[in-house]
Amino acid sequence: FIGPRPEVSEFFDKETFQFLKKIKPGISDFASIIFRDETKILERIGGDNPYAKLLPLKLKLADYYSRKKSFLLDLRLVVITIIAIMFPEFASKFFLLPSLIIDIPSIKGFLNRYLYY
């Protein structure tokens, strides 16, 4: 249930997803909660290939998950996923982003620019 969601194969090569050798894909993870409305995010990014700007961040989040994976993290993500269904911005802003910005500082600029957090 918890793990990085598979990406559309036309946008990546299998070598980019080395972490899948350690973990199985799932239906919910950091990226699926934060980028729950990917279509709107891609529109905000704009340009010829907005997905090329989003994919590296999604890969960072997937790699981060693969390095931190634990039962407690999975349980936390299940709870946050449930909260995100009812209160999407609240779940991201208060439960995920504070620790992710500390652990992966490079995502802050992207989030500020395209997600308005």
N, C-alpha and C positions, 0 to 999 in steps of 0.2 A: 504494500500500500504506500509506503513512504520510500522515496528515492527519486533521483532526477528523471524527469519525463523525457522520453525520446524526442529528438528533434526531427524535422523534415530532412530526409536524406539528401536532397538536392543542395542543401546549404552547408554541408560539412563533409569531412572525410572521417573514416573510422578511427584514424590515428588520433584525431582531436578528442575522442571520447575514451581515452585510456582508462579512466576511472571505472568504466563499466566492467573491467576485468575484476575489480574488487567488490563491486556492489551491483545489485539488480535495479533496473529502472522501476519507477513507481508511478503513481498518479498524483502525488502531492509532494512538494519539496519547497525549498526557499523561493525559487524562481516562480513556481506556479502560484504561490500566494502573493508575492510582490507584484508580479506581472499578470495578474488575473485578467486584466482587460488588455491583452497584448495588441489587439487591433488599434485601440486608441493610442497606445504608446508608440506604435510604429507610425501612426499619422503625425504625432507630435515630433518624432525624430525627422520625418520627411526625407527628401532626397531620392536618389535613384534606387538605393538598396539599403533601406533603414534597418533591415534585419542584420546586416553586417555589423552594425553598431551595437545591436542588442545581444547578438549571439556570444561575443566574448564575455560579457557580464554573466550571462546565463551559465557559461562554462566555468567561470570562476566560482559561482555559487554551487554548482554541482561538484566541482573539485573540493571545495570547502566542506561540503556535506560528506564526501567520501573520506576525508581525513578525520572528521569529527564524529562519524557515525557511531551511535551507541543506542542501547535500548531507551535510555532516558531522552535522548535527542529525538528519536522516533516518536516517543510518547508525547513529547512537547509539540512536535509538528502536527500530530493528529489533533491535539487540543486546539492549536492555533488554526488549523484548517477548518475545524468546526466553527470557531469564533469568526473566521474570515467569511464564512458563508453568510452569516447574519450581519457582521460589522467589518467589512473588508478593509477600510482604511485604518480603523482602530487596531485591528490585528497586526497589520504591517507596521504601522507607526509606533506602536507601544510594545509589541512583543518580539518583533524580528529586527527591525532596522537599527535600534540602538546598539545591539551587540554586533551586528554585521558590519556597521560602519567602523567600529573599533577594530574588529578582526580583519576586515578587508577595506582599508581606507580609500582605495581607488574607486569604489562604487559611489561614494558620496556625491561627487560632481555629477555623475550621470543621474542619480536619483533627484538631486536638486533641479537639474535642468529639465528632465522629462517627466518626473512624477509629482513634482510640487509638494514634496514632504517637508 
